[in-house]
Amino acid sequence: MTERSALLFATLLHLALFAGLSLELAGRLPKMLNEPDITPVEFVEIADAPTVTEPPKPSMEASPRESERPAPAEPEPEPPAPPAKAEDTAPQDAIVEAPKPPEKPKPKPAPEKPKPQPKLDTGALAALIDKSKPQAPVKPRETSQFAKSIEKAIPKNAQLSAIQAATLEQSIRAQIAPCWNPPLGGEDVAQMTAILRIRLNRDGSIAAPPEFVSQTGANAGNQAYARAFVETAKRAVLRCSPLELPDNLYAFWRQFELNFDPRLMT
Amino acid sequence: MMARILALLAILMAAPAAAQLRVDITTGIEQPMPIAVPVFPTPQNAPTEAGTTAELGQQVAGVIANDLGGTGLFRAVNQNAFPRLTMATVTAPAFEPVRTSGAQALAAGAVTASGGVLTISCYLYDLFSEEQLVRQEFTVTPAGWRRAAHKCADLIYSRLTGESGYFDSRIIYVAESGPATNRVKRLAIMDQDGANHRFLTSGQSMVLMPRFSPVDETVSYLSFAGNRPRQMLYNVATGQQRTIGDFDSMTFAGRFSADGRKLVFSVMRGGNSDIYSYDIATATPTRLTSGNYIDTSPSFSPDGRQIAFESDRGGSQQLYVMNADGSDARRISFGNGTAGSPVWSPRGDLIAFTRMTGPAFRVAVIRPDGSGERLLTDAWQDESPSWAPNGRVILFTRTERSGRAGLRSVDLTGRNDRRIATPMDASDPSWGPLLK
């Protein structure tokens, strides 16, 4: 139960952090801008709620002595006799039999271009997480980042309510995630993230190739993997463009950053 | 007051340039990536001993598509969904027509015959960034065209996944036939995709537990010729073999260290079994465990510093890890049932093993510190795991309730469980290294 209490503790800490930041922002904002709407940061976090769900605990109780398979000597017991085929008479080594071709993967219909979804089913994806793997400690999120960026981004007379902001982020996420095929097989996948800068035209099309900003988890030993990782992120953006985003908020999505982090999938 | 207003104005005017909305993408899809593998064109259709270059162009594309598709990470797009490539367009393809087929990458190349050798070129393009990601040429004898195709598939796989490939490799295993009372067991070898199958022993005497060296074409196995069990080292390329060790009692075929210079195996005396390492060059055995226990199935870590093995010293058959000199053995498997046949991944991060719960045997992986145990298969009897050279796929034996046994592979996600076709029943596979 230590994991549960640790998670609970972390959740409480997060909540406390959010509350503190919100209060601080609430205290400052009116002085900086006459935009009373822009306060609640929590909306952004709602979409990430599955992060905190607790995975079932792997049962790791020491087993007392079992005697179902006593002292196995190495040659495994012979399996029961299969229906014998008597093709096996030649004593020489040179018999060559044509093997059957390996099973072919079943062709699947070509996937349609993913359409923007109203809501990303993060719950279902979170359910795919390997249950027996201890959950990596959840990285503290920069929850204030989004609010700050909105704060800074707002031209003089623009209005972006917190709900609009959260919806915008949600919409971008819902359109990019179905196009991202992260390379999950890499040994260092759990530490790997990449940030790209995206520039869009008003019609949602790509105005410039996705620009690499930074990456975590890359080291001298995994350069090939780190490169492949960034390429999957770039490909996701290119595949899913043009994005469908609210025209009246173009000022806010003309340029933004995407942080690709497959933590929930590993 | 005025200063504050000015400061605020300055911030607001600078804001649009500094604006940076950041969105976390924490999930993606786990569907195979569609890839186009068109028929490899040839500048001139020339006959070779392995068929015409036009035929080979078709077959090479087929082998590459099959290799990539077999990983579960890629899906070859139907070749009719995009235009055929010509010698001119292989190096400068039009991306748009291929992209509309749904493919995200294009694997292309050409087959050229000249002076009795084949040159197979291999190109990979990203259809979205419209860049050439990699290119290489392989020169082989016509009979070796499959190896060139596997090499091309390895190149594409490793460029797109960032992991090393494993297609140009072979599998050795025990081919089984005949009734249970008189089972014939022969060594057999084949390419990892099942092609080029051949038997290495006649079947007159039993063989068990073949293990590929991770560095060359040497295989260790247990021979029962003359009804006496002996450890053998067999060179698949030259056919030469020799007996190793001189033990007065039963030994079990060992596994090689990552450098191929040592073997670890267990020696049975009475009801007791201990682990030995064996220096192949100096023919020196070193005893590593002692005591009244069954210590068996040792496997070196890739850095050679540790050995995973199974032991009943704690009261039931479980996995242990010890230093390579035999010191500091610690138990790593707990949970329900017993655990055996540990095999250390060539990547070092995981140990594959057989998890036995009641009558069910399943292939599982665990971290060397005992954390993160995961079952990868769920059938009646899956056992004898062996790693692909890149540490991402595991080969194993599946025995059906009918008694039929065959080879299968599963990747680390556990979702890509595939049969590997063999001409007869098969068991105890060992995946060899990537060929040079």
Interface residues (C-beta under 8 A of the other chain):
Chain A: M32 D48 T51 P58 S59 M60 E61 A62 S63 P64 R65 E66 S67 E68 R69 A71 P72 A73 E74 P75 E76 E78 P79 P80 A81 P82 A84 K85 A86 E87 D88 A90 P91 Q92 D93 A94 I95 V96 E97 A98 P99 K100 P101 P102 E103 K104 P105 P107 K108 A110 P111 L120 T122 L125 A126 L128 D130 S132 K133 P134 R141 E142 Q145 F146 S149 I150 K152 A153 I154 P155 K156 L168 E169 I172 R173 I176 A177 P178 C179 W180 N181 P182 P183 L184 G185 G186 E187 I195 P209 N222 A224 Y225 A226 R227 A228 F229 E231 T232 A233 K234 R235 A236 L238 R239 A251 F252 W253 Q255 F256 E257 L258 N259 F260 D261 P262 R263 L264 M265
Chain B: L8 I11 L12 A15 P16 A18 A19 Q20 L21 R22 V23 D24 I25 T26 T27 G28 I29 E30 Q31 P32 M33 P34 N66 G69 G70 G72 L73 R75 V77 N78 A81 S101 G102 Q104 D126 F128 S129 L133 S158 R159 L160 T161 G162 E163 S177 G178 P179 A180 T181 R183 V184 M190 D193 G194 A195 H197 R198 F199 L200 T201 S202 G203 Q204 L208 M209 F252 S266 M268 G271 S273 I294 T296 S297 D312 G314 G315 S316 Q317 F334 G335 N336 G337 T338 G340 R347 D349 M356 G358 S371 G372 E373 R374 Q381 E383 S384 G391 R392 T399 S402 G403 R404 A405 D411 L412 T413 R418 R419 I420 A421 T422 P423 M424 D425
